[in-house]
Amino acid sequence: MSRKDIKLPDGFSYFYYQCPRCSKVEYTPQEAQRLMDYARDHQFLFVSDWILAWLYVGDGAPVSGIIKLQKQIFVILYEFAQENDIPSENPGFRAYKFGPYTEAIDRNIASLMDIGLVESRGRTNSEQERFFLTEKGKASGKEALDKLTPEQMNKLKLLRADLQQFDSNGIMTYIYTRYPEFTDESIVFERTLHRRRK
């Protein structure tokens, strides 16, 4: 594990450890608590915040399948958050069978379901699975979204509308063409891009 030191524009600094092979991110308990304390009064979004806010801005429309959700959160963190200067947790994406993947999203979805904020319908781990906010989750989704400025909220809504038009293959093609470093382990990379090029 190698240590990563992060300094935010307001001077707040924190660190985490990241595995150079699998990209997994780990915080010491003390550092995780410092970051949670900081996030109470400053703009800083954790993976769970992004999931809740993303489901909330869909106005009740579900996200279809965990692969699609993984890729949407990837675009949020690699493009939206950076373009809008929104400090965010690094979930440790790595190249995997279907492009960028992190266990952090799976863990967060499971935790959010366990506490009754998110539910899924349809066959698990398929494109038929649909992720929704529960009634209880809608309040948490609004709370997560409220961490953004009004301008950032509007941009996130537009991004949700744009990305919602992609099926799983469409969003993977988008990511593969822009982030080739995440295609090394992909089992669908050649098939997806060759189909697009013809």
C-alpha positions in Angstrom: 0.0 0.0 0.0 1.3 3.4 -0.9 0.3 6.6 1.0 -1.5 9.3 -0.9 -1.5 12.8 0.6 -4.3 15.1 -0.6 -4.5 18.9 0.1 -7.7 20.7 -0.7 -7.9 24.3 -2.0 -8.9 25.6 1.5 -5.8 24.0 3.1 -7.4 21.0 4.6 -5.3 17.9 4.1 -5.8 14.2 4.5 -4.3 10.9 3.4 -5.2 7.4 2.5 -3.4 4.2 1.4 -3.9 2.8 -2.0 -2.8 -0.6 -3.4 -0.7 -0.1 -6.5 -1.9 -3.4 -8.0 -5.6 -3.4 -7.3 -6.2 0.3 -6.6 -8.1 -0.5 -3.4 -8.3 2.6 -1.0 -8.0 2.3 2.7 -8.2 5.0 5.5 -7.0 4.7 9.0 -10.0 5.0 11.4 -8.7 8.4 12.7 -8.3 9.8 9.2 -11.7 8.6 8.1 -13.2 10.3 11.1 -11.3 13.6 10.3 -12.7 13.5 6.8 -16.2 12.8 7.9 -16.0 15.7 10.4 -14.7 18.0 7.7 -17.5 17.0 5.3 -20.1 18.1 7.8 -19.3 21.8 7.3 -17.5 21.7 3.9 -18.2 20.5 0.4 -16.8 17.0 0.2 -18.8 14.1 -1.3 -18.3 10.4 -0.4 -19.2 7.6 -2.8 -22.5 7.1 -0.9 -23.4 10.8 -1.4 -22.9 10.5 -5.1 -25.0 7.4 -5.4 -27.8 9.0 -3.4 -27.6 12.3 -5.2 -27.5 10.5 -8.6 -30.6 8.5 -7.9 -32.4 11.5 -6.5 -31.8 13.8 -9.6 -33.4 11.1 -11.8 -36.9 12.2 -10.6 -37.8 8.6 -9.7 -36.3 7.0 -12.8 -34.2 4.0 -11.8 -30.7 3.2 -12.9 -30.6 -0.1 -14.8 -28.0 -2.6 -13.7 -24.9 -2.4 -11.5 -22.5 -2.2 -14.5 -24.3 1.0 -15.7 -24.3 2.5 -12.2 -20.6 1.8 -11.8 -19.9 3.5 -15.1 -22.1 6.5 -14.4 -20.4 7.1 -11.0 -17.0 6.7 -12.8 -18.0 9.6 -15.2 -19.2 11.7 -12.2 -15.9 11.3 -10.4 -13.5 11.5 -13.4 -15.3 14.3 -15.2 -18.2 16.0 -13.4 -16.6 16.4 -10.0 -13.2 17.5 -11.4 -14.7 19.9 -13.9 -16.8 21.5 -11.1 -14.1 21.4 -8.5 -16.0 19.2 -6.1 -13.7 17.4 -3.6 -14.7 13.7 -3.5 -13.7 10.4 -2.1 -11.4 8.3 -4.3 -13.2 4.9 -4.6 -10.2 3.2 -6.2 -11.4 2.4 -9.8 -9.4 -0.2 -11.6 -9.4 -1.9 -15.0 -11.7 -4.9 -14.9 -13.8 -7.2 -17.1 -16.4 -4.6 -18.1 -14.1 -1.5 -17.8 -13.5 0.6 -14.7 -14.7 -1.1 -11.6 -14.5 -0.6 -7.8 -15.8 -2.8 -5.0 -16.5 0.5 -3.1 -19.6 1.1 -5.2 -20.9 -2.5 -4.6 -20.2 -2.1 -0.9 -21.9 1.3 -0.7 -25.0 0.0 -2.6 -25.2 -3.0 -0.2 -24.9 -0.7 2.8 -27.5 1.7 1.5 -29.9 -1.2 0.9 -29.3 -2.6 4.3 -30.3 0.7 6.0 -33.3 1.0 3.7 -32.3 4.0 1.6 -32.0 2.1 -1.7 -33.9 -0.8 -3.1 -33.4 -3.0 -6.2 -36.0 -4.7 -8.3 -35.4 -7.3 -11.0 -32.8 -10.0 -11.4 -29.7 -9.2 -9.4 -26.5 -8.5 -11.3 -28.3 -8.2 -14.6 -29.4 -5.3 -16.8 -33.0 -6.1 -15.6 -32.0 -5.0 -12.0 -33.3 -1.5 -11.3 -32.0 0.7 -8.5 -34.4 3.2 -6.8 -34.4 5.4 -3.7 -36.9 4.3 -1.1 -39.2 6.9 0.5 -36.7 7.1 3.3 -33.9 7.3 0.8 -35.4 10.3 -1.0 -34.8 12.5 2.0 -31.1 11.3 2.1 -30.9 11.8 -1.6 -32.0 15.4 -1.3 -29.6 15.9 1.6 -26.7 14.6 -0.5 -27.7 16.8 -3.5 -27.9 19.8 -1.2 -24.1 19.5 -0.8 -23.8 20.9 -4.3 -24.4 24.5 -5.3 -27.5 25.3 -7.3 -25.4 25.6 -10.5 -23.8 22.2 -9.8 -27.2 20.7 -9.1 -28.5 21.8 -12.5 -25.4 20.5 -14.3 -25.8 17.1 -12.5 -29.4 16.9 -13.7 -28.3 17.5 -17.2 -25.6 14.9 -16.9 -28.2 12.4 -15.6 -30.4 13.1 -18.6 -27.5 12.7 -21.0 -26.1 9.5 -19.5 -29.5 7.9 -19.0 -29.8 7.7 -22.8 -26.9 5.2 -23.0 -27.4 1.5 -22.5 -24.5 -0.5 -20.9 -22.7 -0.9 -24.2 -23.1 2.8 -25.1 -21.6 4.1 -21.8 -18.8 1.5 -22.0 -17.9 2.6 -25.5 -17.9 6.3 -24.3 -15.5 5.4 -21.4 -13.3 3.1 -23.4 -12.6 5.7 -26.1 -11.8 8.4 -23.5 -10.0 6.3 -20.8 -8.1 3.5 -22.6 -6.1 2.8 -19.4 -9.2 1.1 -18.1 -9.5 -1.4 -20.9 -6.6 -3.7 -20.1 -8.7 -6.4 -18.4 -11.9 -5.9 -20.4 -13.5 -8.9 -22.0 -15.8 -6.7 -24.1 -13.4 -4.0 -25.2 -12.7 -5.3 -28.7 -16.2 -6.4 -29.4 -17.7 -3.1 -28.2 -15.3 -0.8 -30.2 -15.2 -2.9 -33.3 -19.0 -2.9 -33.5 -18.9 0.9 -33.1 -16.2 1.3 -35.8 -18.0 -0.7 -38.5 
